[in-house]
Amino acid sequence: MGVMPHSGQSLHYPSDIADVFLAREAARARSQGLVALTTRPSDPYPTPPKPVLSQLVETMFFASLSTEEGRLNPVGIVFSDSFDPFELERPAWELVRFAVPMKFDVEHISRLSSTCEWTRSFLVVTRRAESLEIVGIATPHSRQFLDIDILIRVLSPKPGIVAVYRGTSEVVRYERGVIRFPPPAPLRGKHRPQLDSIEQAVLKEHASPPILGVRQFIERIVLDMVRLGHGGLLAILAPGEDPQPVIRESKRIEPPLELGSAIFEMYEAQMVAHSDDQHRFSFVNGELEERPETQDEAHNSFLAEKATRRVSRLLAQIARLTAVDGAVVMSHEFNVLAFGVKLSPSNDFKQLEVFTVNQDLGLDESWPLGLRGTRHRAAAVFAAEHPERLSVIVSQDGDAATFQQVESKVVHWPLGTPLVGDEE
């Protein structure tokens, strides 16, 4: 296959995007000590062969350029070799299945694009013999604690742009004639001190396990902001910082929306319910058996669902608050203190140097803050004024990013297009 191309390198399309995706999948498998994903017969979600992946990408590319009733609609597909992931005893997907499958082509994708809610539901594509078919519409929902989603998705957010995902994580995208890689997720330690600190403040003793993290909740808010289409700004204060100089006479919320404590209570309730689930299963004579829920276990499950719904409502409300011009200001403990806050970008941005992160987590690429609008300038200056602050911005065109200090430098860290796999 040769050397993997670097981000921004011009490539022949679309076969190379399939090559790059497969190369990155193989590298991921090697890093985990696994054999190639395409050769594991026991893999319930195998990576499709290159001809299939190339067809998925190419068809979605041309579908992104096609109009339906004069409109260009963003659309995404989720691919599976079978219906198995949608027919589990406790499926993590809600499937609307078509009685008669449709041909996977540009015409049908364009016609069906309006039936999906962008980034929340997807057309389901499966393979029959040598052909691909659209067999339904799927929406991820109520994913159980510790469940994972690794189905391949191909998204076309804008004309001429195609992104390939493994589950909710973007692997590679084609845009403006080049193949680009998503920025790496902020790691622990020096690359994400603000997120580590917020997690400690919010999750307390549960902040260490890698499966837990506040980034997913920021992404949930960002996703709703992208859907609303207005753009917006979240400004998260440093630990113990007095909010008064920032919010001044803004639209203060009293009492604050306590998102942080709601997240903590949700995790504790989910872990109790998950522990109950584990104890309900046992092996008897070599077979897995499940006993009925006790009254206490049913109550614990109810409390976990109730806490999860509360967090979802708060996240959606915060996204709606960003529709008001100005920033939503949050404490370091994830309490929402005010909205519509006018952060003063001042003229400091003219002297402010901002960097963007590259694939190697390097900070040597200068980011042109002076060419961006007032919202970006305010977000960058806000992060520059205190090393433990974090700002999260969504542009009207859907681009999302954070501004934070890393190694004493103000860094613009793109988030890409976040997808949520735990929907109600």
BELURJO-V671823 format. One record per pair of residues at least 4 apart in sequence whose ideal C-beta (glycine too) atoms are under 8 Angstrom apart, sorted by the first residue. I is the first residue (numbers start at 1). J is the second residue. If there is no record, write none. Layout:
[[I | J] [I | J]]
This chain:
[[1 | 19] [1 | 22] [1 | 23] [4 | 20] [4 | 23] [4 | 24] [4 | 27] [5 | 9] [5 | 11] [5 | 16] [5 | 20] [5 | 179] [6 | 359] [7 | 178] [7 | 179] [7 | 180] [7 | 181] [7 | 358] [7 | 359] [8 | 178] [8 | 180] [9 | 178] [9 | 179] [10 | 177] [10 | 178] [11 | 16] [11 | 17] [11 | 20] [11 | 178] [11 | 179] [12 | 16] [13 | 17] [13 | 61] [13 | 174] [13 | 177] [14 | 18] [14 | 54] [14 | 57] [14 | 58] [14 | 61] [14 | 162] [14 | 174] [15 | 19] [15 | 50] [15 | 54] [16 | 20] [16 | 179] [17 | 21] [17 | 54] [17 | 57] [17 | 162] [17 | 164] [17 | 172] [17 | 174] [17 | 179] [18 | 22] [18 | 50] [18 | 53] [18 | 54] [18 | 57] [19 | 23] [19 | 50] [20 | 24] [20 | 172] [20 | 179] [21 | 25] [21 | 53] [21 | 164] [21 | 171] [21 | 172] [22 | 26] [22 | 38] [22 | 47] [22 | 50] [22 | 53] [23 | 27] [24 | 28] [24 | 171] [24 | 172] [25 | 29] [25 | 37] [25 | 38] [25 | 47] [25 | 166] [25 | 171] [26 | 30] [26 | 36] [26 | 37] [27 | 31] [28 | 32] [28 | 37] [29 | 34] [29 | 35] [29 | 36] [29 | 37] [30 | 34] [34 | 40] [35 | 39] [35 | 40] [36 | 40] [37 | 43] [37 | 46] [37 | 47] [38 | 46] [38 | 47] [38 | 49] [40 | 46] [44 | 84] [44 | 85] [45 | 80] [45 | 85] [45 | 150] [45 | 151] [45 | 152] [46 | 81] [47 | 53] [47 | 152] [48 | 52] [48 | 53] [48 | 56] [48 | 79] [48 | 81] [48 | 127] [48 | 152] [49 | 53] [50 | 54] [51 | 55] [52 | 56] [52 | 127] [52 | 132] [53 | 57] [53 | 152] [53 | 164] [54 | 58] [55 | 59] [55 | 104] [55 | 132] [56 | 60] [56 | 77] [56 | 79] [56 | 125] [56 | 132] [56 | 152] [56 | 154] [57 | 61] [57 | 154] [57 | 162] [57 | 164] [57 | 174] [58 | 62] [59 | 63] [59 | 104] [59 | 105] [59 | 106] [59 | 109] [60 | 64] [60 | 75] [60 | 77] [60 | 109] [60 | 154] [60 | 155] [60 | 156] [60 | 162] [61 | 65] [61 | 156] [61 | 160] [61 | 162] [61 | 174] [62 | 66] [62 | 106] [63 | 75] [63 | 106] [63 | 109] [63 | 110] [63 | 113] [63 | 156] [64 | 72] [64 | 74] [64 | 75] [64 | 156] [64 | 158] [64 | 159] [64 | 160] [64 | 161] [64 | 162] [65 | 72] [65 | 159] [65 | 160] [66 | 72] [66 | 106] [66 | 107] [66 | 109] [66 | 110] [67 | 71] [67 | 72] [67 | 110] [68 | 73] [68 | 110] [68 | 111] [68 | 113] [68 | 114] [72 | 158] [72 | 159] [73 | 110] [73 | 113] [73 | 114] [73 | 118] [74 | 113] [74 | 118] [74 | 119] [74 | 155] [74 | 156] [74 | 157] [74 | 158] [75 | 109] [75 | 110] [75 | 112] [75 | 113] [75 | 116] [75 | 118] [75 | 123] [75 | 155] [75 | 156] [76 | 116] [76 | 118] [76 | 119] [76 | 122] [76 | 123] [76 | 153] [76 | 154] [76 | 155] [76 | 156] [77 | 109] [77 | 122] [77 | 123] [77 | 124] [77 | 125] [77 | 134] [77 | 153] [77 | 154] [77 | 155] [78 | 122] [78 | 123] [78 | 124] [78 | 125] [78 | 138] [78 | 151] [78 | 152] [78 | 153] [79 | 125] [79 | 126] [79 | 151] [79 | 152] [79 | 153] [79 | 154] [80 | 84] [80 | 85] [80 | 86] [80 | 124] [80 | 125] [80 | 126] [80 | 151] [81 | 126] [81 | 127] [82 | 126] [83 | 87] [83 | 95] [83 | 97] [83 | 126] [83 | 135] [84 | 88] [85 | 91] [85 | 92] [85 | 93] [85 | 151] [86 | 91] [86 | 93] [86 | 95] [86 | 97] [86 | 124] [86 | 136] [86 | 138] [87 | 91] [87 | 95] [88 | 92] [90 | 144] [91 | 95] [92 | 140] [92 | 141] [92 | 142] [92 | 143] [92 | 144] [92 | 147] [92 | 149] [92 | 421] [93 | 138] [93 | 139] [93 | 140] [93 | 141] [94 | 138] [94 | 139] [94 | 140] [94 | 141] [95 | 124] [95 | 136] [95 | 137] [95 | 138] [96 | 136] [96 | 137] [96 | 138] [97 | 135] [97 | 136] [98 | 102] [98 | 134] [98 | 135] [98 | 136] [101 | 126] [101 | 128] [101 | 133] [101 | 134] [101 | 135] [102 | 108] [102 | 112] [102 | 133] [102 | 134] [103 | 108] [103 | 131] [103 | 133] [103 | 134] [104 | 108] [104 | 109] [104 | 125] [104 | 131] [104 | 132] [104 | 133] [104 | 134] [105 | 109] [106 | 110] [107 | 111] [108 | 112] [108 | 134] [109 | 113] [109 | 123] [109 | 134] [112 | 116] [112 | 123] [112 | 134] [112 | 137] [115 | 123] [115 | 137] [116 | 120] [116 | 121] [116 | 122] [116 | 123] [116 | 137] [117 | 121] [117 | 139] [117 | 227] [118 | 157] [118 | 227] [119 | 155] [119 | 223] [119 | 226] [119 | 227] [119 | 417] [119 | 419] [119 | 420] [120 | 139] [120 | 140] [120 | 227] [120 | 420] [120 | 423] [121 | 137] [121 | 138] [121 | 139] [122 | 137] [122 | 138] [122 | 139] [122 | 153] [123 | 134] [123 | 136] [123 | 137] [124 | 134] [124 | 135] [124 | 136] [124 | 137] [124 | 138] [125 | 132] [125 | 133] [125 | 134] [125 | 135] [126 | 132] [126 | 133] [126 | 135] [127 | 131] [127 | 132] [127 | 133] [128 | 132] [128 | 133] [139 | 423] [140 | 149] [140 | 420] [140 | 421] [140 | 422] [140 | 423] [141 | 422] [141 | 423] [141 | 424] [142 | 308] [142 | 422] [142 | 423] [142 | 424] [143 | 147] [143 | 149] [143 | 421] [143 | 422] [143 | 423] [144 | 274] [144 | 277] [145 | 270] [145 | 271] [145 | 273] [145 | 274] [145 | 304] [146 | 211] [146 | 274] [148 | 167] [149 | 167] [149 | 168] [149 | 421] [150 | 166] [150 | 167] [151 | 167] [152 | 164] [152 | 165] [152 | 166] [153 | 164] [153 | 165] [153 | 167] [153 | 419] [154 | 162] [154 | 163] [154 | 164] [154 | 165] [155 | 162] [155 | 163] [155 | 165] [155 | 417] [156 | 161] [156 | 162] [156 | 163] [157 | 161] [157 | 163] [157 | 398] [157 | 417] [160 | 175] [160 | 176] [161 | 173] [161 | 174] [161 | 175] [162 | 173] [162 | 174] [163 | 170] [163 | 172] [163 | 173] [163 | 174] [163 | 416] [163 | 417] [164 | 170] [164 | 171] [164 | 172] [164 | 173] [165 | 169] [165 | 170] [165 | 171] [165 | 419] [166 | 171] [167 | 421] [168 | 418] [168 | 419] [168 | 420] [168 | 421] [169 | 182] [170 | 182] [170 | 416] [170 | 417] [171 | 181] [171 | 182] [172 | 179] [172 | 180] [172 | 181] [172 | 182] [173 | 179] [173 | 180] [173 | 181] [173 | 182] [174 | 178] [174 | 179] [174 | 180] [175 | 180] [181 | 359] [182 | 414] [182 | 416] [183 | 356] [183 | 357] [183 | 358] [183 | 359] [183 | 413] [183 | 414] [183 | 415] [183 | 416] [184 | 357] [184 | 359] [184 | 361] [185 | 215] [186 | 191] [186 | 192] [186 | 195] [186 | 215] [186 | 402] [186 | 413] [187 | 191] [187 | 192] [187 | 361] [188 | 192] [188 | 196] [188 | 210] [189 | 193] [189 | 196] [190 | 406] [190 | 407] [191 | 361] [191 | 406] [192 | 196] [192 | 404] [193 | 197] [193 | 387] [193 | 388] [193 | 405] [193 | 406] [194 | 198] [194 | 236] [194 | 388] [194 | 389] [194 | 390] [194 | 404] [194 | 405] [195 | 199] [195 | 213] [195 | 214] [195 | 215] [195 | 390] [196 | 200] [196 | 207] [197 | 201] [197 | 239] [197 | 332] [197 | 388] [198 | 202] [198 | 214] [198 | 236] [198 | 332] [198 | 333] [198 | 334] [198 | 390] [199 | 203] [199 | 207] [199 | 212] [199 | 213] [199 | 214] [200 | 204] [200 | 207] [201 | 239] [201 | 260] [201 | 332] [201 | 333] [201 | 334] [202 | 207] [202 | 214] [202 | 260] [202 | 263] [202 | 264] [202 | 333] [202 | 334] [203 | 207] [203 | 212] [203 | 214] [203 | 263] [203 | 264] [203 | 267] [204 | 264] [206 | 212] [206 | 264] [206 | 267] [206 | 268] [206 | 271] [207 | 212] [208 | 212] [212 | 267] [214 | 218] [214 | 263] [214 | 334] [215 | 219] [216 | 220] [217 | 221] [217 | 259] [217 | 263] [217 | 311] [217 | 315] [217 | 334] [218 | 222] [218 | 234] [218 | 392] [218 | 402] [219 | 223] [219 | 415] [219 | 418] [219 | 420] [220 | 224] [220 | 312] [220 | 315] [220 | 418] [220 | 420] [221 | 225] [221 | 234] [221 | 315] [221 | 318] [221 | 319] [221 | 322] [221 | 392] [222 | 226] [222 | 392] [222 | 394] [222 | 400] [222 | 415] [222 | 418] [223 | 227] [223 | 418] [223 | 419] [223 | 420] [224 | 228] [224 | 315] [224 | 316] [224 | 319] [224 | 320] [225 | 230] [225 | 231] [225 | 232] [225 | 319] [225 | 322] [225 | 394] [225 | 400] [226 | 394] [226 | 398] [226 | 400] [226 | 417] [228 | 232] [228 | 319] [228 | 320] [228 | 322] [228 | 323] [229 | 396] [229 | 398] [230 | 322] [230 | 323] [230 | 396] [231 | 322] [231 | 375] [231 | 393] [231 | 394] [231 | 395] [231 | 396] [232 | 319] [232 | 322] [232 | 323] [232 | 327] [232 | 328] [232 | 393] [232 | 394] [233 | 322] [233 | 326] [233 | 327] [233 | 328] [233 | 343] [233 | 375] [233 | 378] [233 | 379] [233 | 391] [233 | 392] [233 | 393] [233 | 394] [234 | 318] [234 | 322] [234 | 327] [234 | 328] [234 | 330] [234 | 391] [234 | 392] [234 | 393] [235 | 246] [235 | 327] [235 | 328] [235 | 329] [235 | 330] [235 | 341] [235 | 343] [235 | 379] [235 | 382] [235 | 389] [235 | 391] [236 | 329] [236 | 330] [236 | 331] [236 | 332] [236 | 334] [236 | 389] [236 | 390] [236 | 391] [236 | 392] [237 | 241] [237 | 243] [237 | 246] [237 | 329] [237 | 330] [237 | 331] [237 | 332] [237 | 386] [237 | 389] [238 | 332] [238 | 386] [238 | 387] [238 | 388] [238 | 389] [239 | 332] [239 | 388] [240 | 332] [241 | 246] [241 | 331] [241 | 332] [241 | 386] [241 | 388] [241 | 389] [243 | 247] [243 | 329] [243 | 331] [243 | 337] [243 | 338] [244 | 248] [246 | 329] [246 | 341] [246 | 343] [247 | 252] [247 | 329] [247 | 337] [247 | 338] [247 | 341] [248 | 341] [250 | 326] [250 | 329] [250 | 338] [250 | 339] [250 | 340] [250 | 341] [250 | 342] [251 | 324] [251 | 338] [251 | 339] [251 | 340] [251 | 341] [252 | 337] [252 | 338] [253 | 257] [253 | 336] [253 | 337] [253 | 338] [253 | 339] [256 | 331] [256 | 335] [256 | 336] [256 | 337] [257 | 314] [257 | 317] [257 | 318] [257 | 335] [257 | 336] [258 | 262] [258 | 334] [258 | 335] [259 | 263] [259 | 311] [259 | 314] [259 | 315] [259 | 318] [259 | 330] [259 | 334] [259 | 335] [259 | 336] [260 | 264] [260 | 331] [260 | 333] [260 | 334] [260 | 335] [261 | 265] [261 | 333] [262 | 266] [262 | 307] [262 | 310] [262 | 311] [262 | 314] [263 | 267] [263 | 311] [263 | 334] [264 | 268] [265 | 269] [265 | 307] [265 | 310] [266 | 270] [266 | 304] [266 | 307] [266 | 308] [266 | 310] [266 | 311] [267 | 271] [268 | 272] [269 | 273] [269 | 300] [269 | 303] [269 | 304] [269 | 306] [269 | 307] [269 | 308] [270 | 274] [270 | 304] [270 | 307] [270 | 308] [271 | 275] [272 | 276] [272 | 300] [272 | 303] [272 | 304] [273 | 277] [273 | 297] [273 | 300] [273 | 301] [273 | 303] [273 | 304] [274 | 278] [275 | 279] [276 | 280] [276 | 293] [276 | 297] [276 | 300] [276 | 301] [277 | 281] [280 | 290] [280 | 291] [280 | 293] [280 | 297] [281 | 288] [281 | 289] [281 | 290] [282 | 288] [282 | 289] [282 | 291] [283 | 287] [283 | 288] [283 | 289] [284 | 289] [293 | 297] [293 | 298] [293 | 301] [294 | 298] [295 | 299] [296 | 300] [297 | 301] [298 | 302] [299 | 303] [300 | 304] [301 | 305] [302 | 306] [303 | 307] [304 | 308] [305 | 309] [306 | 310] [307 | 311] [308 | 312] [308 | 424] [309 | 313] [309 | 424] [310 | 314] [311 | 315] [312 | 316] [312 | 424] [313 | 317] [314 | 318] [315 | 319] [316 | 320] [317 | 321] [318 | 322] [318 | 328] [318 | 336] [319 | 323] [321 | 328] [321 | 336] [321 | 339] [322 | 327] [322 | 328] [322 | 339] [322 | 394] [324 | 339] [324 | 340] [325 | 340] [326 | 339] [326 | 340] [326 | 341] [326 | 342] [326 | 343] [327 | 339] [327 | 340] [327 | 341] [327 | 342] [327 | 343] [327 | 378] [327 | 379] [327 | 382] [327 | 391] [328 | 336] [328 | 338] [328 | 339] [328 | 341] [329 | 336] [329 | 337] [329 | 338] [329 | 339] [329 | 341] [330 | 334] [330 | 335] [330 | 336] [330 | 337] [331 | 335] [331 | 337] [332 | 388] [343 | 378] [343 | 379] [343 | 381] [343 | 382] [344 | 378] [344 | 381] [345 | 349] [345 | 374] [345 | 377] [345 | 378] [345 | 380] [345 | 381] [346 | 381] [348 | 352] [348 | 381] [348 | 384] [349 | 369] [349 | 370] [349 | 377] [349 | 380] [349 | 381] [350 | 370] [352 | 369] [352 | 380] [352 | 381] [352 | 384] [352 | 410] [353 | 366] [353 | 409] [353 | 410] [354 | 366] [354 | 367] [354 | 369] [354 | 380] [354 | 403] [354 | 410] [354 | 411] [354 | 412] [355 | 363] [355 | 364] [355 | 365] [355 | 366] [355 | 367] [355 | 409] [355 | 410] [355 | 411] [355 | 412] [356 | 363] [356 | 365] [356 | 366] [356 | 367] [356 | 411] [356 | 412] [356 | 413] [356 | 414] [357 | 361] [357 | 362] [357 | 363] [357 | 365] [357 | 406] [357 | 411] [357 | 412] [357 | 413] [357 | 414] [358 | 362] [358 | 363] [358 | 364] [358 | 365] [363 | 406] [363 | 407] [363 | 409] [363 | 411] [367 | 412] [368 | 372] [369 | 376] [369 | 377] [369 | 380] [369 | 412] [372 | 376] [372 | 377] [373 | 377] [374 | 378] [375 | 379] [375 | 393] [375 | 395] [376 | 380] [376 | 393] [376 | 395] [377 | 381] [378 | 382] [379 | 383] [379 | 391] [379 | 392] [379 | 393] [379 | 403] [380 | 384] [380 | 391] [380 | 403] [380 | 410] [380 | 412] [381 | 385] [382 | 389] [382 | 391] [382 | 403] [383 | 389] [383 | 390] [383 | 391] [383 | 403] [383 | 404] [383 | 405] [383 | 410] [384 | 405] [384 | 410] [385 | 389] [387 | 405] [387 | 408] [388 | 405] [389 | 404] [389 | 405] [390 | 402] [390 | 403] [390 | 404] [391 | 402] [391 | 403] [391 | 404] [392 | 400] [392 | 401] [392 | 402] [392 | 415] [393 | 400] [393 | 401] [393 | 402] [393 | 403] [394 | 398] [394 | 399] [394 | 400] [395 | 399] [395 | 400] [398 | 417] [399 | 414] [400 | 414] [400 | 415] [400 | 416] [400 | 417] [400 | 418] [401 | 412] [401 | 413] [401 | 414] [401 | 415] [402 | 412] [402 | 413] [402 | 415] [403 | 410] [403 | 411] [403 | 412] [403 | 413] [404 | 410] [404 | 411] [404 | 413] [405 | 409] [405 | 410] [405 | 411] [406 | 411]]
